[in-house]
Amino acid sequence: MLTKLLFTLAIITAVLLFYQFRRRQRQPLPKTKPTQEQTPWWSTPHFAVWLYFGLLVGLGIVVFAINWINDHQVLDIRVINGSTGEAILYQAERKMVQGRHFQTLDGRKVTIGESERMEITEQE
């Protein structure tokens, strides 16, 4: 959700900067003599736009990496039979656990019954 919001804000900002840049290009040049002083490269609008997009792409990569690492984290899932108390241990990635269903690392699909209990712990 945060990624969608940041992406939308980035698009809006890019469009505004683009139109502002185009508007400045269309204005007639002043007839005064240009000064010999040049502004430093880091204070130009062009650099600011590239810096902004660089930070935006970097932030996107970081968010993607964090989500990928979180989704591929291996969990220990212990299924406990409610009537006998017998426990069975499974391992699955976090992204493969959906409610009372999950797929183990070796490909088995497990559905938990109503009388069974599921305990999920993270591996260290």
C-alpha positions as CSV (number, residue, x, y, z in Angstrom):
1,M,0.0,0.0,0.0
2,L,2.8,2.4,0.9
3,T,4.6,1.5,-2.4
4,K,1.4,2.4,-4.4
5,L,1.2,5.8,-2.6
6,L,4.8,6.6,-3.1
7,F,4.6,5.6,-6.8
8,T,1.6,7.8,-7.3
9,L,3.3,10.8,-5.6
10,A,6.4,10.2,-7.7
11,I,4.3,10.3,-11.0
12,I,2.5,13.5,-9.9
13,T,5.8,15.1,-9.0
14,A,7.5,14.0,-12.3
15,V,4.6,15.4,-14.3
16,L,4.7,18.7,-12.5
17,L,8.5,19.0,-12.9
18,F,8.2,18.2,-16.6
19,Y,5.6,20.9,-17.3
20,Q,7.5,23.4,-15.2
21,F,10.7,22.6,-17.2
22,R,8.9,22.9,-20.5
23,R,7.3,26.2,-19.5
24,R,10.7,27.6,-18.6
25,Q,12.1,26.6,-22.0
26,R,9.3,28.4,-23.8
27,Q,9.8,31.7,-22.1
28,P,11.8,34.2,-24.1
29,L,15.4,34.8,-23.0
30,P,16.0,38.1,-21.2
31,K,17.9,40.7,-23.2
32,T,20.4,41.4,-20.4
33,K,24.0,40.3,-20.6
34,P,24.5,36.9,-19.0
35,T,26.9,36.9,-16.1
36,Q,30.0,34.8,-16.1
37,E,29.1,33.1,-12.8
38,Q,27.9,29.6,-13.2
39,T,25.8,27.8,-10.7
40,P,27.3,24.7,-9.2
41,W,26.1,21.4,-10.8
42,W,24.5,20.2,-7.6
43,S,22.2,23.2,-7.4
44,T,20.6,22.8,-10.8
45,P,17.0,21.6,-11.2
46,H,18.2,18.9,-13.6
47,F,20.4,17.4,-10.9
48,A,17.5,17.6,-8.4
49,V,15.2,15.7,-10.7
50,W,17.8,13.0,-11.2
51,L,18.6,12.8,-7.5
52,Y,14.9,12.5,-6.7
53,F,14.4,9.7,-9.2
54,G,17.5,7.9,-8.0
55,L,16.3,8.0,-4.5
56,L,12.8,6.8,-5.6
57,V,14.3,3.9,-7.5
58,G,16.6,3.1,-4.6
59,L,13.7,3.1,-2.2
60,G,11.7,0.9,-4.5
61,I,14.6,-1.6,-4.6
62,V,14.9,-1.6,-0.8
63,V,11.1,-2.2,-0.3
64,F,11.1,-5.0,-2.9
65,A,14.1,-6.7,-1.3
66,I,12.6,-6.5,2.2
67,N,9.3,-8.0,1.0
68,W,11.1,-10.7,-0.9
69,I,13.2,-11.6,2.1
70,N,10.1,-11.6,4.3
71,D,8.1,-13.8,1.9
72,H,10.9,-16.4,1.6
73,Q,11.5,-16.7,5.3
74,V,11.2,-20.4,6.5
75,L,8.7,-21.0,9.2
76,D,8.2,-24.0,11.5
77,I,4.6,-25.0,11.6
78,R,3.4,-27.5,14.2
79,V,0.0,-29.0,13.7
80,I,-1.5,-30.4,16.9
81,N,-4.4,-32.9,16.8
82,G,-7.0,-31.6,19.2
83,S,-8.2,-35.1,20.3
84,T,-4.9,-37.0,20.7
85,G,-2.5,-34.2,21.3
86,E,-0.1,-35.6,18.7
87,A,2.0,-32.9,17.0
88,I,3.5,-33.0,13.5
89,L,6.2,-30.5,12.4
90,Y,6.3,-29.0,9.0
91,Q,8.4,-26.3,7.4
92,A,7.1,-23.8,4.8
93,E,7.9,-20.4,3.4
94,R,5.9,-17.5,4.8
95,K,4.3,-16.7,1.4
96,M,3.0,-20.2,1.2
97,V,0.9,-20.0,4.4
98,Q,-2.6,-18.8,3.8
99,G,-5.0,-19.2,6.7
100,R,-5.6,-22.9,7.4
101,H,-3.8,-24.0,4.2
102,F,-0.1,-24.1,3.4
103,Q,2.4,-25.8,1.1
104,T,5.6,-27.3,2.7
105,L,9.1,-26.9,1.4
106,D,9.0,-30.4,-0.2
107,G,5.7,-29.5,-2.1
108,R,3.1,-31.1,0.1
109,K,-0.2,-29.2,0.4
110,V,-1.6,-29.3,3.9
111,T,-5.1,-28.3,5.0
112,I,-5.8,-28.0,8.7
113,G,-9.0,-29.5,10.0
114,E,-11.4,-27.9,12.5
115,S,-10.3,-30.1,15.4
116,E,-6.6,-29.3,14.8
117,R,-4.5,-26.4,16.0
118,M,-1.6,-24.8,14.2
119,E,1.4,-23.1,15.8
120,I,3.8,-21.1,13.7
121,T,7.2,-20.1,14.8
122,E,10.0,-18.4,13.0
123,Q,13.4,-20.0,12.5
124,E,16.3,-18.1,13.9
